[in-house]
Amino acid sequence: MDNIIAEKLSSHTAGMTVNPGDNMTFTFSITNKRETDVTLAVTDKIPANTTFVSSENCTVNGDALSWTVT
């Protein structure tokens, strides 16, 4: 979408080793540069070989997480 910027950041950078039992945190940022509100459906996959622990206001369906944001 024009004027919508989405970014996903991880607490672990590329090339970093993640050991069994380590926690990883993912942060999503969405910026709306339009002059009006926009409602978006956001979906992300749980990475392979990981276990989902928690999130605020999301729905979990198999290996997919989804949110609706305005």
C-alpha positions as CSV (number, residue, x, y, z in Angstrom):
1,M,0.0,0.0,0.0
2,D,1.2,3.5,-0.8
3,N,2.3,5.5,2.3
4,I,2.1,2.5,4.6
5,I,5.5,1.4,6.0
6,A,5.8,-2.0,7.8
7,E,8.9,-3.2,9.6
8,K,9.7,-6.3,11.5
9,L,12.7,-6.3,13.9
10,S,14.2,-9.2,15.8
11,S,16.1,-9.3,19.1
12,H,18.6,-11.6,17.3
13,T,20.5,-10.3,14.2
14,A,21.4,-12.4,11.1
15,G,24.2,-14.8,11.8
16,M,23.6,-14.8,15.6
17,T,23.4,-18.3,17.2
18,V,20.1,-19.1,18.9
19,N,20.4,-21.9,21.3
20,P,17.7,-24.3,22.5
21,G,15.7,-22.5,25.3
22,D,16.7,-19.0,24.1
23,N,13.9,-16.4,23.8
24,M,13.6,-14.3,20.7
25,T,11.5,-11.2,20.5
26,F,10.0,-9.8,17.3
27,T,8.7,-6.3,17.1
28,F,6.4,-5.0,14.3
29,S,6.1,-1.3,13.5
30,I,3.5,0.1,11.0
31,T,3.6,3.7,10.0
32,N,0.6,5.3,8.2
33,K,1.7,8.4,6.2
34,R,-1.7,8.9,4.8
35,E,-4.1,11.6,5.9
36,T,-6.8,9.1,6.9
37,D,-7.0,6.0,9.2
38,V,-6.4,2.6,7.6
39,T,-7.3,-0.8,9.0
40,L,-4.9,-3.5,8.1
41,A,-4.8,-7.3,8.5
42,V,-1.2,-8.3,9.5
43,T,-0.1,-11.9,9.2
44,D,3.3,-13.4,10.1
45,K,4.6,-17.0,10.2
46,I,6.1,-18.5,13.3
47,P,9.7,-19.4,12.3
48,A,10.5,-23.1,11.7
49,N,12.0,-24.9,14.7
50,T,10.6,-22.4,17.2
51,T,7.8,-22.4,19.7
52,F,5.4,-19.5,20.0
53,V,5.2,-18.1,23.5
54,S,3.0,-15.0,23.7
55,S,1.8,-11.9,22.0
56,E,-0.7,-9.2,22.7
57,N,-3.9,-9.1,20.7
58,C,-3.0,-11.7,18.1
59,T,-4.7,-14.8,16.8
60,V,-2.7,-18.0,16.4
61,N,-3.8,-20.5,13.7
62,G,-1.2,-23.3,13.2
63,D,2.1,-21.5,12.4
64,A,0.4,-18.2,11.5
65,L,-0.1,-15.2,13.7
66,S,-2.5,-12.5,12.7
67,W,-3.6,-9.1,14.0
68,T,-6.0,-6.4,12.9
69,V,-4.6,-2.8,13.4
70,T,-6.0,0.7,12.7
